[in-house]
Amino acid sequence: MKDIKLLIAVCIVAIVWGTTFLGIRVAVETIPGWFVAGIRQFLAGIIMLIILLSKKELKWIGWKNLSYQLIFASLMLIMANGLTTVAEESLSSSLAALISATSPILVFLGSIFIGLQKFSFRGLIGVLMCFCGVLFIFWDGLQELANPTYRTGIVLLFCAITGWASGTIFTKKMNIQSKNISLNLFYQFMFAGIVQIIFAFIFSENYNFGNWSAKSISAMLYLAVFGSVITFFSFHYALTKISPIQVSILSYFNTIIAIILGWLILDEQISSKFIIAAILIICGVFITNYKPEMFQRKIKKI
């Protein structure tokens, strides 16, 4: 029974994470990106609030812990998630998923720069493979960079993965360990949601609520409930059963799922060079982050 629950949790994380880029692309068809990101996080925060109240676990976390949560939320939710959402207004979900897959490489390079990780030739090979993969992405599409909208989307996406990498490095550097993940997540979601909704009213040129389609609204609700809350619980349940390194393997499947779904559902074009780029990037990230314990069962100490 426990193995079945673990399998279900792992499948949920892999599938939902893989569908997140697809959900964002559908949502931003009629809803401005900052509204999608802000409402998604705010609704997730409300759901977490209800859960905490039902368990009588809602409480003040202290200024020091709050500062950590706000920094983390700014980097991971506002910058990474928010800018990715805005970027997908002009980019395909497949392209967004593939470029986002390079974020562990930035974590690797940043960790070396600040002394959290040692340089290795295996890591260098992985970085070079990822770089070659990025070159393949733009091999036939350099002329598209002349389009200001497309170019802005690419820049925002690289800023987003920089935010994700910075948030990951920040957590590693500060050695932040959460005693109540649900409580911390509530503060993160609420802060990110409020800030992003403010951004939406400031930066969105046209936010006529009457133009929001039922399809886009449904996708936004899916992102709030499944992409944020349910995935979070499944992810942390998996972490109690297997190691973080093993869970990180899911990221390789997420990219593949996102690309396939973009092709099947949104009819996004997948060229042979795009497939080569995906193989190079996924293999490069895997080589860079490979550790023998990835495939070893987690043993709990008694």
Secondary structure, 3 states (H helix, E strand, C coil): CHHHHHHHHHHHHHHHHHHHHHHHHHHCCCCCHHHHHHHHHHHHHHHHHHHHHHHCCCCCCCHHHHHHHHHHHHHHHHHHHHHHHHHCCCCCHHHHHHHHCCHHHHHHHHHHHCCCCCCCHHHHHHHHHHHHHHHHHCCCCHHHHHCHHHHHHHHHHHHHHHHHHHHHHHHHHHCCCCCCHHHHHHHHHHHHHHHHHHHHHHHCCCCCHHHCCHHHHHHHHHHHHHHHHHHHHHHHHHHHHCCHHHHHCHHHHHHHHHHHHHHHHCCCCCCHHHHHHHHHHHHHHHHHHCCHHHHCCCCCCC
